[in-house]
Every structure is written in structure tokens, then in C-alpha cells.
């Protein structure tokens, strides 16, 4: 299990995560600091999270995790 903590600042970054996660073979989860978990491939699930604090992106595959985290830097 690989985990990276990132700060999501706006809706465009949420959309970038969803778009990148949709291209991943493995499941990608996003955990907020309140304990809520969303499927990163689901825009509705992602919208339910609290982004006032950094979130954790969780994935089994390092390449997939790098793809999703990289979407925030573009």
C-alpha cells in the first residue's frame, strides 16, 4: 500500500485527480483528515471530501500513484 499526502486547492485539481485515476488499472482511494474515503475515479465521491486540510492518496501501484499525484502539478 502506497500513500502520499497532498494539498488540493481547487476544483480543477479535483478534476485532474479523477481524470488521472480513471486511467489507472488499480483502485485509487482518497482519504481526508476527517476519516472519509472516496474512490478517486468518482467525481461525486471526491466532492464529498473535506479539502481544508491535506488529503492522502492511496494506491497499490507506485506508477498509478505517481500518475495521480502528477496530475496536481500540471
N, C-alpha and C positions, 0 to 999 in steps of 0.2 A: 504494500500500500504506500503510495507516494502522496505527499501533502505539500502544498505551497500556500503561503498566506499572501494575499494581495489586497490592495485598496481599490475599490470600484467607485469611480467618481460621478459617473453619469449614465444615462440610459443607452447611449451609443456603445459604451463599454459592455454593458449587459448584453446588447445585441451581438457584439463581437464574440463574447464568450459562447453564446448559444450557437452562432454560426460555426465557430471553430469546433465546438463539441459535437455538432451534427456530423462532422466529417470523421470523427473518431470511431474506431471499431469497438473500443471498450466503453464501459459506462464511466461517466464523469459526474461527480457529485459536488455540490457547493454547500458549505456549512456556514451559517452565520454565528455570531457570538452569543445569540440567544438560544442556540441549540437546534434551530430549524435546519432542515436538509432539503435541498431541491435537486432534481435531475437537471444537469446543465444543458440538456438538449431541449428542455421545456421552457419556453418564454413565460408561460403563466406561472410555473413553479419558481422561476428566477425572480419574477416580480413580487413574490410573496416574502422574499428575504429582506433583512434589515442591513442596509449598506452604510449606516452611520459609523460602523467600525469595519476593520478589515475582515474579509471572509477567507475561508480555507477552501481550496480546490483540491479534490481528492480523486485519484485515478490509479489503476493498477499498472498502467504502462507509462514509462517516462517520456516516450516520444509524443504520446497523446497529451500528456500533461504539459509538455513544452509548447505544443501547438496552441492549447487553450490559453496558457499564460502569455504566450507571444502575441495573441490577439489583442491584449490590453496595451501593448507597446506600439501599436500601429496607428 
